[in-house]
Amino acid sequence: MHRFLILNNTILIPMYNLLIGIGTILGFLFLENQIKVRNIKFNTDRNIYFSIIISGFFVFLGAKFFELLYKQSNFNLQALLSSGITFYGGLIFGLISFFIINKLFKTDNNVAFNLVIPSLILFHGFGRIGCFFAGCCYGKPTDLFFGVTYPEGIIPTKYLGSSIKLHPVQLYEAFFLFLLFFIIVKFISFEMRTAAYFLIYSLSRFFIEFLRDDYRGKFLTENLFPSQTMSIIFFFIGVLLILKSKIISKMISIKIRIR
């Protein structure tokens, strides 16, 4: 695999950036489709886009911040700019900022989150394919026939060499994300999309972490990788969202029977 798409032997386009761009475009196209299908009002539509754009800054900040936290690095501007990114950090900051901004805009957060979740999954899936080409987030050595070897100069070769086959964990995760996208869109009710995302993604991420070989950092406990700890937290958030939905549905049905 190659880090760059080469055009006319002169133009180098980083594959990671290209795939992030593709994921972003497809995510917005699907969001626009969902807005039309759900007959979302113009004001709500506009406010959700504003919330996404503003939250994007906090996603980037959170992804950088948690990378420094996991790696126990010094917190300063230089470290922040030069650090890598962590998905869960971006997700946490993004969710919180998205929620607050929607509150300020008086947008229904249940509608906003359930609209945006499938697009987030698409974006993340293509981002993981980008990670595969970039060589970051690499897997452990394997003898399996679908193991991959990276050329010299790619991140894993600096630590493991260029002749060792590795688990393509980035593609494993991308596959699960695209499968999750299909499941949520086709089989999960609109109101339960966010809960289903938290439950299913956190489970898949928890187990994929065992196959990663890049330095994972530390957070809260020495027994689990940081992303596994966050996966457990998000799993229980998903459970709570489901319980909340069932309780609300039960209360509504009781009120209807009383009337």
N, C-alpha and C positions, 0 to 999 in steps of 0.2 A: 504494500500500500504506500501511498505518497502523501506527504503533508500539503502539497500544493497542486492546484490545477494550473497547468502551463498552457498559455494561449500565445500562438505565434512565436514560441521560443523566447518571449520577452516579458510577458505579463504573468506574474505569479499571484494566484488567488488562494489564500489559505483554505483548505478544505473545511476546517472547523468553522471559520467565519461563513463560508458558503452554505453549509448545512444549517447553521443557526439562522441564517437569512431565509432559507427555504422553509424551515420550521415556523419562523415568525409569520411569513406570508401566508402559508397554509392555515396556520392557527387563526389569523385574522379573517381569512376567507370563510372558514368554518363558523367562526363567531358571527359573522355577518349573515350567513345562511340561517343560523339558529335564531337570530334576532328577527328575521323575516318570518320563519316558520312559527315562532311563538307570538308574532304580532306585538312585539315590544314597542311601546310608545317612543316617539322621537326623543323626548327629554330624558327618558331612562337610558335609551341607546347612547345618546351623547354623553351622559354622565358616566356610564360604564367605560367608555373609551377614554374619557379624561382620567378616570380612576386607574386604568391600566397604564396609561402613559406616565402619570405621576408616580405610581407604585414601582415602575421600572427602575427608577433611581434607587429606591430603597431595596429592591431585589439585588441590585449590583452591590450596594453597600453591605447588605446582610451576608451575601455570599463571600465577600472579602473578609468581613469581620469574623465570621465563624471559622474561616480557614485559619486566621491568626489565633483564634481561641483554641481550636483543635490542636494546632501545632505548637501551642504555648509560646508564641513569638511575642516580641515587643510590640506594643500598640503605638505606632506613630505613622505619620503621613507616608513616609518613604516605604515602610513595611506594607502599608495598606495598598499602595499603588503597585508594588512589585509582587504581591502575594497571588496565589492562585484563587480559585473560587470553589465554594462548597454548595451543592444544590440545596440541602436542607436549610442552610443559613439564608439563602435567597428566598426560599419558600416561606420561612417564618416571617422575615421582615416584609415580604411581599403580601402575605395574607393579612398581617396586622395593619399595614398601611392601606391596603385595599378596603378593608373593613371600615377603618376610620374615615377614609375619604368618602366612601359611599354614605356613611352616616351624615357627614357634613353636607353632602349633596341631596340627602333625604331619599336615597335610592334603596330599594328593598334588597338587603344583602343576600337573602335566600335566593332570589331570582338572579342577582348578579353573579354569585359564586357558582351556581349550577349552570349558568350560561358559559362561564369562562373556563371551567374545569376541563372539558374535552380539548379546548384549544391549548391549554397549558400542557396537557399530556402529549399532544402532537409536537409542540415546541420542544419538549424535553426529549422525546424519542429521537428526533432529528439531531438534537444536540449531542446525544450519546453516540450516534453514528459519527458525528464530528470528532468526538473524543477518540473514537477508534482510529481515525486517520491521523489525529495529532499524536496518539500514543500515550495520552494521559489516562489516568484511572485504569491502568493495565492489570491483567490477571496473573494468577500464579502459573508456574510451569506445569505442563501437561503432556502426556504421551498420546492423547486422543488425536484422531486423524484430522479434526477440524481446528486443532491448535494453530496459532499464527506465529510467524517470526517477523520481527521488525528489522528494517534496514538500519545500517549504522547512522548515528546522529539523532535517532528518535529516543525519547525519554527512557523506555525500558532497557535499551541496549547499554545505557550508561551504568546500569546496576546489574543486569543479568547477562549481557552479551547479545550478539545478533543471531546466534545459532540455536537458541533455546525457544521451543514452542510454548506459547502462553494461551491460557483461556481467553477467548475474546469476550470478556465480561461486558464490555461496552455494548456489543451486539446482543448479548443475552438480555441486557436490560432494555435495549431498544425494542427487541421482540416482545417482551412482556408489556412494555408501554403501548405499543401499537395494538396488542391483544386487549389490553385494558381499555383503550380508546373504543375498540369495536364493542366490547362487552357493555360499557357504560352507555354508549349511544343506542345500541340495539336492544338491550335487555334490562337496563336499570331505569326506573321511573325518573322523571326530571327532578323531582324533589329530593331524591336520594343520591344524586350524582356525587356530591361532595363527600358524603359519608362513605360511599363505595370506593371512591378514589383513595381516601385516607386508609381504609381497611386493606384493600388489595395491593396498592403500591407499597405500603409499609411492610407487608408480608414478603413480597418479592424482593424488596431491597434488603431486608434483614438477612435473607439467605444468600443473596448474591454477594454480600460483603465478605462471606467466608472464602470466596474465590478470588478476591482482589489481593494484589501483592504490593501495591504502592503504599507508602507510609500513611496510615489512617489517622494518626494523632490520638489524643486522649481527651475524654470528657466525662465527668461525673464518676466513672467507674473504670477500673483496670481490666475488668473481665469481658467487656464488650467494646467493639469499635464505636466511635462517636455516632456514626450513621445508624448503627443498630440500636443504640440508646434512643435516638430520635425516632426511629421506626416504631419502637415500642410505645413511645408517647403518642405518636400520630395514630397508631392502631387503636389506642384507648379513646382518643378524641373521636375517631370514627364510630366506635361503639356507643359513646355518649350521644352522638348526633342521631344515631338510629333509635336509641332509647327515648330521646327527646321527641323525635318524630312520632313514635308509637304512643307516647303519653299524650301528646297534643291531639292525635287522631282519636284516641279513646275519649278524651274530654269533649271533643266536638260531637262524637256520636252520642255521648251521654246527654249533652245539651239538646240534641235533636230529639232524643226519646222523651225528655222531660216536656218539651214543647208539645 
